[in-house]
Amino acid sequence: MAARFQTKRTIFAVVLGVLMTPLLYWSLNQIGLVPPVSYFFADNNSQNPSELRPSVPLLNYDRSLEQIIAEPIDKSLTKIAIAKSDYQLTLYYRDQAIKSYPIVLGKNPQGDKRREGDFKTPEGTFKVRDLYPHSQWSKFIWLDYPNQESWRKHLAAKQTGEIPLTSTVGSEIGIHGVPANSDYLIDNRSNWTWGCIALKNKDVDELYSVIEVGTAIEIVP
């Protein structure tokens, strides 16, 4: 009888473990410790860097987009390139650079983002996940970080000991403005964010008006 009871208890424990595993995995994913299941099935070659590169010096910064493009802008034809070392974001339209803007970065601007709390701005190819008005920074253009490539870099950094195994990947990376009356942060190249890209409010407002969910964004060192 005791052996029979022990067998039933073992079977129950196994079944319970199988049922709880998805919930545990989902919970760990929510806090950024493990990638989503789709990571293991996605095409690792899907994140190919484009040929976009910001222009130096600033291109057409003294002109509005209406003055540059004499037609309604088709949002599906815009792309963004960001060069961290040049502190510059360039807007592309029909694969042509049309205007660039000064930017600042995370508090720790050198190097690629590997984990939550490193205050680095990520590098790579991303897309706009969402965009919406922001109460403090005028607008928020939300990037799809962490994407497939972000997770690959994060997990590789754990394997090499670059970051602790308990590190989470991070999230909520975007392009946004600055607090009211704080354009000087951009003029002085004061890197103040936790990893986002910041522009002057008038600049992020203009950029916001010509992009959409799915717009490609490439960030290079």
ChimeraX attribute file (.defattr): number of C-alpha atoms within 10 A of each C-alpha:
attribute: neighborCount
match mode: 1-to-1
recipient: residues
	/A:1	6
	/A:2	7
	/A:3	8
	/A:4	9
	/A:5	10
	/A:6	11
	/A:7	12
	/A:8	12
	/A:9	12
	/A:10	12
	/A:11	12
	/A:12	12
	/A:13	12
	/A:14	12
	/A:15	11
	/A:16	11
	/A:17	12
	/A:18	11
	/A:19	11
	/A:20	12
	/A:21	11
	/A:22	11
	/A:23	11
	/A:24	12
	/A:25	15
	/A:26	16
	/A:27	13
	/A:28	15
	/A:29	16
	/A:30	13
	/A:31	14
	/A:32	20
	/A:33	20
	/A:34	19
	/A:35	24
	/A:36	17
	/A:37	11
	/A:38	9
	/A:39	15
	/A:40	10
	/A:41	8
	/A:42	10
	/A:43	10
	/A:44	12
	/A:45	8
	/A:46	9
	/A:47	13
	/A:48	10
	/A:49	13
	/A:50	12
	/A:51	8
	/A:52	21
	/A:53	18
	/A:54	26
	/A:55	20
	/A:56	12
	/A:57	12
	/A:58	17
	/A:59	18
	/A:60	15
	/A:61	15
	/A:62	11
	/A:63	10
	/A:64	12
	/A:65	18
	/A:66	10
	/A:67	10
	/A:68	11
	/A:69	11
	/A:70	8
	/A:71	9
	/A:72	9
	/A:73	16
	/A:74	12
	/A:75	15
	/A:76	15
	/A:77	15
	/A:78	22
	/A:79	24
	/A:80	24
	/A:81	24
	/A:82	27
	/A:83	20
	/A:84	22
	/A:85	12
	/A:86	17
	/A:87	21
	/A:88	23
	/A:89	28
	/A:90	27
	/A:91	25
	/A:92	19
	/A:93	19
	/A:94	12
	/A:95	13
	/A:96	12
	/A:97	20
	/A:98	18
	/A:99	22
	/A:100	24
	/A:101	24
	/A:102	20
	/A:103	27
	/A:104	28
	/A:105	28
	/A:106	21
	/A:107	17
	/A:108	17
	/A:109	22
	/A:110	15
	/A:111	13
	/A:112	19
	/A:113	24
	/A:114	28
	/A:115	27
	/A:116	16
	/A:117	13
	/A:118	17
	/A:119	22
	/A:120	22
	/A:121	27
	/A:122	28
	/A:123	21
	/A:124	20
	/A:125	21
	/A:126	24
	/A:127	20
	/A:128	19
	/A:129	16
	/A:130	15
	/A:131	18
	/A:132	12
	/A:133	13
	/A:134	12
	/A:135	9
	/A:136	12
	/A:137	19
	/A:138	19
	/A:139	23
	/A:140	25
	/A:141	27
	/A:142	20
	/A:143	25
	/A:144	20
	/A:145	23
	/A:146	23
	/A:147	18
	/A:148	21
	/A:149	20
	/A:150	24
	/A:151	22
	/A:152	15
	/A:153	17
	/A:154	25
	/A:155	23
	/A:156	14
	/A:157	17
	/A:158	16
	/A:159	12
	/A:160	10
	/A:161	10
	/A:162	12
	/A:163	17
	/A:164	12
	/A:165	14
	/A:166	10
	/A:167	19
	/A:168	22
	/A:169	23
	/A:170	21
	/A:171	17
	/A:172	15
	/A:173	20
	/A:174	21
	/A:175	23
	/A:176	30
	/A:177	26
	/A:178	23
	/A:179	14
	/A:180	11
	/A:181	9
	/A:182	13
	/A:183	17
	/A:184	11
	/A:185	18
	/A:186	21
	/A:187	13
	/A:188	9
	/A:189	14
	/A:190	15
	/A:191	21
	/A:192	19
	/A:193	20
	/A:194	19
	/A:195	27
	/A:196	25
	/A:197	27
	/A:198	29
	/A:199	26
	/A:200	25
	/A:201	20
	/A:202	14
	/A:203	18
	/A:204	22
	/A:205	17
	/A:206	12
	/A:207	22
	/A:208	19
	/A:209	10
	/A:210	19
	/A:211	22
	/A:212	20
	/A:213	15
	/A:214	16
	/A:215	19
	/A:216	20
	/A:217	25
	/A:218	22
	/A:219	21
	/A:220	21
	/A:221	16
